[in-house]
Amino acid sequence: MAISSKDAKAAVVLAAGKGTRMKSDLPKVAAILAGRPLLSHVIDHLVEAGIRRIVFIVGYQQDVVRKLVADHIAASGLSDEIQVQFAEQTEQLGTGHAFLCAADSLSDYSGPILVASGDQPMIQSGSFRELLETHSNGGHGLSLLTTRMEDPTGYGRIMRDADGQVERNVEEKDASDEIRKVQEVNIGTYVFTGPEIFSLLRKIGSNNAQGEYYLPDALVLNREAGHTIGTVTLTDATEAQGVNSPVELKFLEEKLKLSQSSGLA
């Protein structure tokens, strides 16, 4: 059964990374957590949140990722419910560039586009739903998930103005010592409105410490275009935890076991 782009809430899942710190030849999103690939957890949470159209950005060992997605969709009995597309990122030029790779796939789509990372398996469906609702109800140009961390090292910091409105994101490598003290962080999950966002993102530059096109730069572009920015702040920072190393994978395994033994999962 074909799914109408008019009726399907869309998501773009960033799944092109290699994950060099994982010490594995497999794509990072294929790492196993609680008996399933990281990407499978993300797919399930998106579907539970009402997403019915997903574009996967693939790159490193994309055949493995494509098969992983196909096998999971088939095993879950979702083949008739979910429209799956793939877009290739041929160069690793940052998250902004990765999202732009989905522009052609979503050229016929008008509506909210949720952007999620394939290596963040802990973000729950309720958080995705709340973000989508915040975006739609507030008429925002961009909405994002944030959380507060006692030790925010490695994360982009959320900078707010005197009225508490989000102004911009500053990546760790571009941050001053004072900005690094900010505990509210950007966890890389957004909702944009398509197709306008793709035109806006083409204005992103790469004048930063990494020489990459940062998706968080869309915050400034949205404000300059006169749009408001919505936020949902996660109370449980564990939801924001991604997997970049075997140590982080083990940490999430222990968290899930604890939740299950407590009857919370």
Backbone bond lengths (Angstrom), bond angles and torsions (degrees), N, CA, C in turn:
res aa  C-N    CA-C-N  psi(-1)  N-CA   C-N-CA  omega(-1)  CA-C   N-CA-C  phi
1 M - - - 1.466 - - 1.521 108.95 -
2 A 1.308 116.94 120.23 1.458 121.19 179.87 1.516 109.39 -71.38
3 I 1.321 115.94 143.12 1.460 121.34 179.95 1.518 108.74 -104.66
4 S 1.294 117.24 124.13 1.449 122.16 -179.33 1.517 110.51 -68.19
5 S 1.337 116.45 132.27 1.460 119.68 178.18 1.515 110.80 -63.85
6 K 1.325 115.96 -22.27 1.465 120.66 178.55 1.521 111.18 -67.35
7 D 1.341 115.92 -34.93 1.459 120.81 -174.78 1.525 113.94 -96.11
8 A 1.319 118.00 -16.00 1.458 120.79 -171.73 1.528 111.95 -91.91
9 K 1.347 116.70 124.49 1.455 119.57 169.51 1.519 106.93 -71.33
10 A 1.324 115.70 136.06 1.461 119.68 -172.27 1.521 112.61 -108.21
11 A 1.314 114.26 150.34 1.464 121.53 173.58 1.511 108.99 -137.83
12 V 1.315 115.79 150.01 1.461 122.69 171.59 1.517 106.53 -117.41
13 V 1.325 116.52 125.04 1.460 121.60 -179.06 1.524 108.92 -109.65
14 L 1.318 116.41 121.20 1.462 122.01 -179.83 1.529 108.49 -81.33
15 A 1.334 116.02 112.01 1.466 120.80 -173.59 1.523 111.74 -140.40
16 A 1.340 116.50 32.74 1.468 119.97 -174.81 1.519 113.52 -98.39
17 G 1.333 117.57 -7.33 1.458 120.79 -171.34 1.518 115.29 -76.21
18 K 1.315 114.35 153.53 1.463 121.33 178.74 1.518 111.66 -85.70
19 G 1.322 117.05 -42.30 1.455 120.11 -178.58 1.513 111.67 74.55
20 T 1.326 116.70 62.73 1.466 120.93 -174.49 1.525 113.01 -61.59
21 R 1.332 117.75 -29.27 1.470 120.18 -178.74 1.516 113.07 -77.31
22 M 1.339 117.87 -6.89 1.460 120.65 179.60 1.525 112.47 -76.51
23 K 1.339 116.68 -11.81 1.469 121.99 179.76 1.526 111.38 56.71
24 S 1.320 114.68 43.99 1.462 121.56 179.61 1.513 108.72 -146.87
25 D 1.335 116.56 150.01 1.458 120.72 177.20 1.525 111.37 -80.68
26 L 1.327 117.31 -11.75 1.456 120.59 -179.40 1.527 111.20 -74.05
27 P 1.333 117.83 154.01 1.468 119.63 171.56 1.526 108.85 -59.47
28 K 1.321 116.71 146.81 1.463 120.37 -176.23 1.523 112.57 -56.48
29 V 1.339 116.81 -38.44 1.466 120.12 -176.02 1.521 112.92 -69.37
30 A 1.342 116.09 -9.53 1.469 120.44 179.27 1.529 112.02 -92.03
31 A 1.336 117.33 -4.15 1.473 120.27 177.16 1.526 109.68 -59.29
32 I 1.327 116.53 144.96 1.462 121.56 -172.96 1.535 111.39 -93.68
33 L 1.340 114.67 126.85 1.458 122.61 174.80 1.520 108.06 -127.29
34 A 1.325 116.20 121.86 1.471 121.24 179.81 1.529 111.08 53.95
35 G 1.330 115.48 41.25 1.462 120.72 174.58 1.513 115.73 82.95
36 R 1.335 117.68 0.53 1.456 120.54 -178.52 1.521 110.62 -136.21
37 P 1.337 118.04 151.60 1.469 120.12 176.55 1.523 111.61 -60.37
38 L 1.314 116.46 149.18 1.466 121.11 178.08 1.524 111.09 -51.78
39 L 1.326 115.95 -42.90 1.455 120.62 -176.47 1.524 112.42 -63.36
40 S 1.317 117.36 -31.71 1.470 120.42 178.49 1.524 111.37 -63.75
41 H 1.328 116.65 -39.55 1.466 120.59 177.56 1.532 110.10 -61.85
42 V 1.339 115.80 -43.81 1.460 120.88 -178.56 1.527 110.44 -63.14
43 I 1.333 116.17 -45.57 1.469 120.45 179.75 1.522 110.48 -57.96
44 D 1.317 117.03 -47.86 1.469 120.95 -177.99 1.527 111.50 -60.30
45 H 1.320 117.22 -42.47 1.460 120.21 -178.97 1.526 111.64 -68.11
46 L 1.329 116.74 -35.19 1.471 120.14 177.02 1.527 110.78 -66.99
47 V 1.320 116.19 -44.66 1.466 120.48 -179.71 1.526 109.98 -62.68
48 E 1.327 116.54 -42.47 1.471 120.87 178.67 1.530 111.52 -63.38
49 A 1.339 116.14 -25.65 1.463 120.75 179.14 1.526 112.66 -84.22
50 G 1.329 116.84 -0.48 1.463 120.25 177.52 1.509 115.34 99.10
51 I 1.329 117.76 6.88 1.462 121.07 177.45 1.531 109.27 -73.78
52 R 1.314 115.91 132.97 1.465 120.21 -179.11 1.521 113.02 -126.18
53 R 1.302 116.97 0.15 1.467 121.30 177.12 1.522 107.69 -139.20
54 I 1.322 116.99 121.10 1.466 120.93 -176.29 1.520 110.32 -128.33
55 V 1.321 115.98 127.90 1.463 122.14 173.05 1.523 107.36 -106.24
56 F 1.312 116.25 121.06 1.466 121.79 178.88 1.521 109.01 -97.46
57 I 1.325 116.41 125.36 1.462 120.92 175.35 1.522 107.28 -87.66
58 V 1.314 116.55 116.96 1.459 121.52 -174.71 1.527 110.03 -118.12
59 G 1.327 115.31 158.13 1.458 120.73 179.87 1.515 109.50 -159.91
60 Y 1.339 116.30 -88.46 1.462 121.09 -179.47 1.529 110.33 -62.03
61 Q 1.327 115.75 127.12 1.470 122.96 -178.87 1.533 111.37 43.53
62 Q 1.313 115.10 53.00 1.455 119.17 -175.05 1.524 113.37 -63.43
63 D 1.325 117.98 -26.22 1.471 119.63 177.93 1.535 110.37 -62.66
64 V 1.333 116.24 -37.22 1.460 120.69 178.59 1.526 110.04 -65.50
65 V 1.321 116.16 -43.44 1.469 120.69 -178.59 1.525 110.56 -67.70
66 R 1.331 116.90 -42.67 1.469 120.15 178.94 1.530 110.82 -60.24
67 K 1.329 116.68 -42.85 1.467 119.91 179.83 1.521 110.95 -67.78
68 L 1.318 115.83 -39.86 1.467 120.12 178.37 1.526 110.02 -57.74
69 V 1.327 116.16 -46.95 1.471 120.90 -179.88 1.522 110.56 -63.13
70 A 1.338 116.25 -48.85 1.468 120.51 -177.72 1.524 111.39 -60.46
71 D 1.328 116.40 -43.39 1.468 120.53 -179.33 1.523 110.96 -65.06
72 H 1.326 116.66 -40.62 1.466 119.70 -178.11 1.527 110.98 -69.02
73 I 1.306 116.75 -43.73 1.468 120.59 179.16 1.520 110.79 -61.19
74 A 1.344 115.77 -43.55 1.464 119.95 -179.49 1.528 111.13 -66.55
75 A 1.337 116.78 -45.53 1.461 120.85 -178.05 1.528 111.97 -65.93
76 S 1.325 116.23 -27.24 1.469 120.51 -179.27 1.523 112.20 -87.35
77 G 1.339 116.70 -4.09 1.456 120.09 -179.24 1.517 113.26 69.70
78 L 1.339 116.33 29.38 1.460 120.52 -175.34 1.524 113.92 -102.72
79 S 1.337 116.71 5.02 1.463 120.49 -173.51 1.519 113.24 -55.82
80 D 1.330 117.48 -35.33 1.463 121.17 -178.59 1.519 112.74 -89.08
81 E 1.330 116.90 -6.12 1.464 120.27 -176.05 1.522 113.34 -106.50
82 I 1.327 116.26 -26.68 1.461 120.68 -173.31 1.519 111.02 -115.81
83 Q 1.323 115.89 130.46 1.458 121.53 173.35 1.528 107.83 -93.74
84 V 1.325 115.92 118.97 1.463 121.63 -176.41 1.524 110.05 -110.77
85 Q 1.319 115.57 134.06 1.460 121.83 175.20 1.528 109.01 -134.23
86 F 1.329 115.04 158.36 1.465 120.25 178.10 1.526 109.12 -127.89
87 A 1.326 115.60 142.38 1.463 121.66 175.44 1.521 107.35 -132.74
88 E 1.304 116.61 134.32 1.465 120.73 -174.71 1.526 111.61 -93.77
89 Q 1.319 115.37 132.64 1.454 122.29 170.74 1.527 106.90 -102.53
90 T 1.306 116.30 103.80 1.471 119.98 -173.46 1.523 112.53 -77.52
91 E 1.330 117.48 -24.96 1.460 122.45 176.57 1.519 109.12 -126.56
92 Q 1.317 116.56 143.45 1.461 121.27 178.90 1.525 108.73 -88.45
93 L 1.331 115.97 87.70 1.461 121.27 -175.14 1.525 112.73 -112.49
94 G 1.333 116.40 19.61 1.450 119.46 176.66 1.511 113.68 108.26
95 T 1.339 115.33 169.45 1.465 121.06 -174.79 1.531 112.46 -69.39
96 G 1.340 116.85 -32.96 1.457 119.11 177.38 1.508 111.12 -63.93
97 H 1.317 116.12 -43.51 1.463 121.52 177.58 1.521 110.91 -64.85
98 A 1.337 116.84 -39.68 1.468 120.87 179.88 1.526 111.00 -61.01
99 F 1.326 116.62 -45.62 1.458 119.84 -179.52 1.528 111.16 -65.22
100 L 1.319 117.37 -38.00 1.459 120.82 179.05 1.527 111.95 -61.69
101 C 1.320 116.58 -25.04 1.467 120.03 178.55 1.530 112.02 -63.63
102 A 1.332 117.29 -16.71 1.465 121.70 179.62 1.524 112.59 -88.41
103 A 1.328 117.84 -2.56 1.470 121.34 -173.44 1.526 112.13 -57.98
104 D 1.317 117.86 -46.52 1.466 120.02 -178.77 1.522 111.42 -66.42
105 S 1.321 116.62 -39.24 1.466 120.46 -178.87 1.521 111.75 -63.54
106 L 1.332 116.42 -30.99 1.463 120.60 -176.49 1.526 112.71 -109.43
107 S 1.339 116.21 21.49 1.465 119.82 -177.99 1.522 112.65 -63.92
108 D 1.339 116.98 -22.87 1.468 121.22 -179.71 1.524 112.48 -96.73
109 Y 1.322 116.30 6.29 1.472 120.47 -172.35 1.516 110.92 -107.16
110 S 1.309 116.22 134.27 1.462 122.64 175.85 1.517 108.58 -128.70
111 G 1.313 116.60 114.15 1.459 120.07 -177.91 1.511 111.25 154.50
112 P 1.326 117.34 -171.37 1.467 120.80 -178.34 1.528 111.92 -70.77
113 I 1.326 115.67 137.93 1.465 122.19 177.74 1.523 107.68 -121.95
114 L 1.313 116.45 115.33 1.457 121.52 178.38 1.526 108.41 -88.14
115 V 1.318 116.96 129.57 1.467 121.91 178.22 1.517 108.76 -108.64
116 A 1.331 116.66 120.57 1.461 122.18 -178.38 1.521 109.73 -127.50
117 S 1.312 115.69 159.50 1.466 121.80 178.24 1.520 109.77 -100.76
118 G 1.312 115.95 134.77 1.460 120.75 -178.04 1.514 114.13 -70.83
119 D 1.334 117.36 -8.24 1.472 120.53 -180.00 1.522 112.24 -108.75
120 Q 1.355 117.06 18.19 1.467 121.17 176.55 1.534 108.71 -119.21
121 P 1.319 116.36 81.62 1.468 120.81 -172.51 1.517 115.44 -79.83
122 M 1.331 118.43 -6.05 1.457 120.73 -171.95 1.529 114.24 -95.35
123 I 1.333 117.49 -11.18 1.464 119.07 179.85 1.522 108.44 -68.51
124 Q 1.311 116.42 120.53 1.457 122.12 -172.12 1.531 111.83 -82.37
125 S 1.321 114.73 158.93 1.458 120.57 -179.07 1.527 111.22 -59.67
126 G 1.328 117.14 -36.08 1.456 120.69 179.22 1.517 112.36 -62.33
127 S 1.328 117.03 -35.21 1.468 121.07 178.12 1.521 110.48 -70.06
128 F 1.341 116.71 -40.66 1.463 120.30 175.87 1.529 110.40 -61.56
129 R 1.337 116.48 -44.82 1.470 120.49 -179.34 1.524 111.33 -62.32
130 E 1.334 115.71 -44.21 1.463 119.51 -179.44 1.525 111.12 -62.21
131 L 1.330 116.77 -38.65 1.459 120.58 179.31 1.527 110.66 -65.64
132 L 1.327 116.82 -43.72 1.465 120.89 178.19 1.526 111.19 -62.04
133 E 1.322 116.56 -41.94 1.466 120.88 179.93 1.527 111.28 -67.69
134 T 1.322 116.67 -41.06 1.465 120.89 177.78 1.525 110.68 -59.95
135 H 1.313 115.25 -42.52 1.463 120.79 -179.20 1.527 111.33 -64.01
136 S 1.327 115.80 -49.66 1.466 120.66 -176.82 1.523 111.98 -69.38
137 N 1.325 116.38 -45.98 1.466 120.00 -177.14 1.528 112.65 -67.49
138 G 1.332 115.85 -30.90 1.462 119.40 -178.03 1.513 114.20 -90.43
139 G 1.349 116.74 -8.77 1.457 120.03 -177.97 1.521 112.55 62.19
140 H 1.330 116.08 34.16 1.464 120.55 -176.38 1.526 112.21 -78.66
141 G 1.317 115.77 155.65 1.452 120.39 174.14 1.521 111.00 -80.52
142 L 1.319 115.50 -25.74 1.466 122.69 -178.01 1.520 107.33 -154.83
143 S 1.315 116.79 141.83 1.469 121.75 173.80 1.523 107.80 -135.91
144 L 1.321 116.84 148.86 1.458 119.23 -177.11 1.526 111.74 -147.17
145 L 1.333 113.78 156.77 1.456 120.68 174.08 1.517 109.29 -87.95
146 T 1.329 115.93 136.87 1.460 121.08 172.40 1.526 107.89 -129.71
147 T 1.306 115.75 170.34 1.458 121.33 170.30 1.525 107.87 -154.50
148 R 1.322 116.35 169.96 1.459 120.75 178.31 1.524 109.32 -112.96
149 M 1.317 115.42 135.22 1.453 121.20 -178.01 1.524 110.48 -128.89
150 E 1.319 115.33 138.84 1.465 119.18 175.72 1.521 110.28 -64.13
151 D 1.334 115.20 -37.77 1.461 120.08 175.48 1.528 107.87 -121.66
152 P 1.334 117.82 95.63 1.465 121.25 -176.23 1.527 114.81 -87.82
153 T 1.319 116.61 14.19 1.458 120.69 -176.69 1.528 111.61 -52.12
154 G 1.317 114.88 130.76 1.456 120.82 176.85 1.514 114.56 96.82
155 Y 1.320 116.94 -15.15 1.467 120.87 -177.36 1.523 111.07 -100.96
156 G 1.342 115.50 153.97 1.447 120.83 172.47 1.515 109.54 -71.04
157 R 1.326 117.29 138.70 1.460 121.61 -178.49 1.520 110.22 -93.22
158 I 1.339 115.86 139.98 1.454 122.35 178.11 1.524 108.99 -89.52
159 M 1.318 116.17 121.36 1.458 121.54 179.91 1.527 108.43 -105.09
160 R 1.335 116.41 126.12 1.460 122.47 -178.68 1.527 109.87 -114.45
161 D 1.346 115.03 154.39 1.468 119.42 178.26 1.530 110.05 -85.43
162 A 1.319 116.31 -174.50 1.467 121.42 -176.23 1.525 112.44 -63.65
163 D 1.323 116.42 -22.52 1.463 121.17 179.15 1.527 112.74 -91.79
164 G 1.327 116.35 2.70 1.458 120.36 179.35 1.516 114.45 84.72
165 Q 1.334 116.58 7.13 1.458 119.92 179.46 1.534 110.36 -85.53
166 V 1.331 116.42 143.13 1.463 120.58 -179.77 1.529 109.98 -66.37
167 E 1.311 115.81 128.81 1.465 121.56 177.45 1.520 111.76 -100.43
168 R 1.342 115.20 -47.93 1.459 118.78 -173.97 1.515 110.19 -165.73
169 N 1.321 114.22 171.93 1.458 123.40 174.60 1.522 107.34 -115.68
170 V 1.314 117.10 136.41 1.466 120.52 176.42 1.519 108.29 -120.36
171 E 1.326 116.20 118.76 1.460 120.39 -179.86 1.527 110.58 -69.35
172 E 1.314 115.23 152.68 1.471 122.07 -177.72 1.529 111.94 -50.34
173 K 1.325 116.73 -47.22 1.466 120.42 -174.86 1.523 112.75 -71.13
174 D 1.345 116.52 -16.25 1.461 120.33 179.39 1.522 112.11 -103.76
175 A 1.332 117.10 0.76 1.467 121.24 -172.26 1.525 112.38 -89.12
176 S 1.319 114.83 145.10 1.466 121.12 172.51 1.525 108.45 -78.37
177 D 1.318 116.84 169.07 1.463 120.51 178.68 1.522 110.92 -59.04
178 E 1.333 117.02 -37.15 1.462 121.19 -179.06 1.531 110.59 -67.35
179 I 1.323 117.30 -43.54 1.461 121.01 -179.71 1.523 110.84 -66.44
180 R 1.314 117.25 -32.19 1.470 120.33 179.80 1.520 112.55 -65.47
181 K 1.326 117.23 -15.51 1.470 120.94 177.50 1.529 111.91 -77.44
182 V 1.331 117.36 -16.78 1.470 121.43 -179.87 1.523 109.01 -65.73
183 Q 1.326 116.77 131.96 1.463 120.81 -175.08 1.532 113.96 -98.25
184 E 1.331 117.42 -14.22 1.461 118.83 176.77 1.521 109.14 -81.85
185 V 1.329 115.49 126.39 1.466 119.59 -173.65 1.523 111.44 -123.57
186 N 1.318 113.18 156.30 1.461 122.88 175.33 1.524 107.51 -91.66
187 I 1.336 117.63 125.74 1.463 119.30 -176.81 1.525 112.74 -101.15
188 G 1.339 116.93 6.12 1.459 119.64 171.75 1.511 116.04 84.17
189 T 1.329 117.90 21.81 1.464 122.06 177.47 1.520 108.13 -118.96
190 Y 1.334 116.26 124.25 1.454 120.93 -171.92 1.526 111.38 -133.27
191 V 1.338 115.14 162.76 1.456 121.83 162.97 1.521 107.22 -126.73
192 F 1.329 115.96 126.14 1.455 123.07 175.26 1.527 108.58 -115.29
193 T 1.320 115.99 173.43 1.458 120.29 174.45 1.519 108.62 -113.30
194 G 1.331 115.12 124.29 1.453 120.04 -179.62 1.511 111.28 -100.51
195 P 1.339 116.38 157.11 1.472 126.81 1.52 1.522 113.92 -89.56
196 E 1.351 118.43 3.23 1.469 120.91 -173.85 1.522 112.82 -57.97
197 I 1.334 116.76 -34.73 1.454 119.94 -174.99 1.522 112.94 -59.76
198 F 1.328 117.08 -31.97 1.462 118.70 -176.93 1.531 111.75 -68.86
199 S 1.331 117.05 -35.91 1.465 120.18 175.91 1.519 110.09 -65.74
200 L 1.324 115.67 -40.42 1.462 120.68 -179.57 1.530 111.12 -65.67
201 L 1.325 115.67 -41.32 1.468 119.58 -176.25 1.519 113.06 -67.50
202 R 1.307 117.76 -22.58 1.467 119.88 179.04 1.525 111.63 -68.03
203 K 1.328 116.71 -8.57 1.465 121.40 177.95 1.532 112.14 -89.79
204 I 1.332 116.65 -7.85 1.468 120.20 -179.00 1.527 110.25 -65.55
205 G 1.314 116.32 136.02 1.450 121.15 176.11 1.523 111.43 -104.33
206 S 1.316 116.36 179.93 1.471 120.65 -178.56 1.525 111.52 -123.17
207 N 1.338 116.40 30.15 1.458 121.15 -179.49 1.526 109.68 -84.52
208 N 1.329 115.65 76.71 1.458 121.69 -179.63 1.516 109.46 -151.05
209 A 1.320 116.96 176.71 1.468 121.62 -174.79 1.525 112.66 -62.42
210 Q 1.334 117.19 -27.98 1.457 120.96 -177.81 1.525 112.62 -90.32
211 G 1.337 116.54 -18.40 1.454 120.02 -175.40 1.519 111.59 68.30
212 E 1.353 115.88 30.17 1.461 121.02 -176.95 1.527 110.69 -118.34
213 Y 1.333 114.58 168.72 1.458 121.20 177.18 1.526 107.70 -95.96
214 Y 1.320 115.95 104.67 1.459 121.75 -175.22 1.533 110.80 -83.40
215 L 1.300 117.32 127.12 1.454 120.62 174.07 1.533 112.10 -62.15
216 P 1.347 119.32 -35.95 1.468 119.66 177.95 1.528 114.25 -60.24
217 D 1.339 118.32 -17.71 1.459 119.82 177.05 1.526 111.40 -63.85
218 A 1.335 115.94 -14.93 1.463 120.17 176.98 1.526 111.24 -64.21
219 L 1.326 118.06 -20.87 1.466 120.52 178.17 1.525 109.89 -61.20
220 V 1.318 116.18 -48.85 1.465 120.67 -179.36 1.518 110.53 -66.40
221 L 1.324 116.86 -42.14 1.466 120.69 180.00 1.521 111.23 -61.30
222 N 1.338 116.85 -38.88 1.456 120.37 178.98 1.528 111.09 -66.23
223 R 1.302 117.32 -42.35 1.468 120.38 179.05 1.525 110.30 -64.89
224 E 1.332 116.86 -41.27 1.468 120.20 179.13 1.520 111.18 -64.63
225 A 1.349 116.79 -28.81 1.464 121.12 178.59 1.527 112.18 -83.82
226 G 1.336 116.64 0.12 1.448 120.97 177.04 1.512 114.41 87.65
227 H 1.336 117.41 13.05 1.461 120.83 179.93 1.530 110.72 -92.63
228 T 1.314 115.97 151.91 1.462 120.66 174.22 1.531 109.70 -88.59
229 I 1.338 114.88 162.05 1.460 121.44 -178.97 1.523 108.76 -121.02
230 G 1.316 116.02 124.73 1.452 121.20 178.59 1.514 111.54 -96.92
231 T 1.322 116.59 150.36 1.471 119.93 177.40 1.521 110.54 -136.15
232 V 1.324 114.77 148.53 1.461 123.37 168.34 1.520 105.17 -125.00
233 T 1.323 117.13 122.52 1.462 120.78 -177.90 1.527 109.90 -101.13
234 L 1.316 115.94 117.95 1.460 121.53 -179.69 1.519 109.86 -70.20
235 T 1.328 116.79 132.11 1.463 120.15 178.27 1.524 111.39 -79.78
236 D 1.334 116.39 -26.81 1.462 121.56 178.82 1.519 108.66 -105.46
237 A 1.324 116.60 105.07 1.463 121.51 -176.72 1.524 112.70 -64.83
238 T 1.331 117.49 -16.51 1.464 120.09 178.20 1.526 111.30 -61.89
239 E 1.325 116.54 -31.04 1.467 119.67 178.01 1.518 111.42 -59.43
240 A 1.316 116.22 -30.22 1.460 120.87 -176.65 1.527 112.84 -79.38
241 Q 1.312 116.69 -11.05 1.459 121.17 -172.82 1.525 111.39 -66.82
242 G 1.310 115.69 122.42 1.457 121.12 173.36 1.515 109.81 -98.96
243 V 1.325 115.99 179.45 1.461 120.61 179.89 1.523 109.25 -120.39
244 N 1.312 114.96 112.85 1.462 120.73 178.23 1.523 112.78 -122.11
245 S 1.334 116.19 -6.03 1.456 119.91 -177.25 1.522 109.37 -154.86
246 P 1.325 118.06 161.85 1.461 120.76 175.92 1.526 112.59 -58.42
247 V 1.335 117.26 -32.21 1.461 121.21 179.12 1.524 110.12 -64.05
248 E 1.322 117.36 -44.14 1.466 121.26 179.72 1.527 111.10 -67.91
249 L 1.332 116.30 -34.68 1.460 120.01 177.32 1.530 110.42 -64.80
250 K 1.322 116.45 -43.21 1.461 121.00 178.60 1.523 110.93 -63.95
251 F 1.328 116.90 -38.46 1.466 121.80 178.43 1.529 110.65 -59.22
252 L 1.334 116.53 -44.62 1.458 119.76 -179.83 1.526 111.74 -70.16
253 E 1.324 116.84 -34.31 1.468 119.87 175.64 1.526 109.89 -58.63
254 E 1.320 115.96 -45.69 1.468 120.71 -178.60 1.523 110.70 -66.14
255 K 1.327 117.12 -37.72 1.459 121.87 178.60 1.535 110.29 -63.36
256 L 1.327 116.19 -44.42 1.460 120.08 -179.31 1.519 111.30 -66.49
257 K 1.320 117.64 -40.61 1.463 121.04 178.48 1.521 110.73 -62.36
258 L 1.337 116.10 -40.39 1.455 120.72 179.87 1.532 110.42 -65.48
259 S 1.337 116.30 -41.68 1.455 121.06 179.10 1.528 110.93 -62.98
260 Q 1.333 115.33 -43.14 1.471 120.46 -177.92 1.521 110.54 -67.55
261 S 1.329 117.26 -40.03 1.461 120.23 -179.03 1.524 111.37 -70.23
262 S 1.344 115.62 -22.12 1.467 120.56 179.25 1.526 111.70 -91.80
263 G 1.343 114.54 -2.48 1.467 119.45 -179.73 1.496 113.53 77.11
264 L 1.351 117.37 20.17 1.467 121.32 -177.53 1.511 111.71 -97.85
265 A 1.309 119.16 -7.20 1.462 121.44 -179.08 1.503 109.35 -140.78
